């Protein structure tokens, strides 16, 4: 195996830096959300994605794509949230093959309580990361990304 070219080495280093930043932030979010609201980061993400929809629901495959989980992992996560009455599922009225997942009022209320914690921890984690020379350029780049709708 040969020595990687400079571009490949830079991409690999960039990926490691991105992974390090992600891990730092996700660990802090996980601890705070679990401790204060009984939610994992993935559970929070599902509630957040659904609450941002005009009618508070998505098809399961759309939800899976939005939270970047496999369909089976999304199903297990939705099952847990449904057991806690934070989500509900129902058949699509236009296509009986489709299943919608919808955030309930209890889910929206819990999300509303958890959002300030999420936002504060995210801001703090990014501020801490920006003080590290190896992560600072990536944190700055995050501020220039376009909003995803």
Residue pairs with C-beta under 8 A, 6 or more apart in sequence:
4 12
17 134
17 135
17 138
18 138
20 134
20 135
21 129
21 135
21 138
21 139
24 125
24 128
24 129
24 135
25 122
25 125
25 126
25 129
26 41
28 121
28 124
28 125
29 41
29 44
29 118
29 121
29 122
29 125
30 40
30 41
32 117
32 118
32 121
33 39
33 40
33 41
33 43
33 44
33 114
33 117
33 118
33 121
34 40
36 114
36 117
37 44
37 110
37 113
37 114
37 117
39 47
39 110
39 114
42 67
42 69
42 77
43 77
43 80
43 81
43 86
44 111
44 114
44 118
45 67
46 63
46 67
46 74
46 77
46 78
46 81
46 87
46 101
47 81
47 86
47 87
47 103
47 107
47 108
47 110
47 111
47 114
48 111
48 115
49 58
49 63
49 66
49 67
50 56
50 57
50 58
50 63
50 87
50 101
50 102
50 103
50 107
51 103
51 107
51 108
51 111
55 102
56 102
56 103
56 108
57 100
57 101
57 102
57 103
58 66
58 100
58 101
59 92
59 98
59 99
59 100
59 101
60 71
60 74
60 75
60 78
60 89
60 99
60 100
60 101
61 71
63 74
63 78
63 101
64 70
64 71
64 73
64 74
67 74
67 77
69 77
78 87
78 89
78 101
81 87
81 107
82 88
82 89
84 106
85 104
85 106
85 107
86 103
86 104
86 106
86 107
86 110
87 101
87 102
87 103
87 104
87 107
88 101
88 102
88 104
89 99
89 100
89 101
89 102
90 99
90 100
90 102
91 98
91 99
91 100
92 98
92 99
92 100
103 111
126 139
126 142
129 135
129 136
129 138
129 139
130 136
130 139
130 140
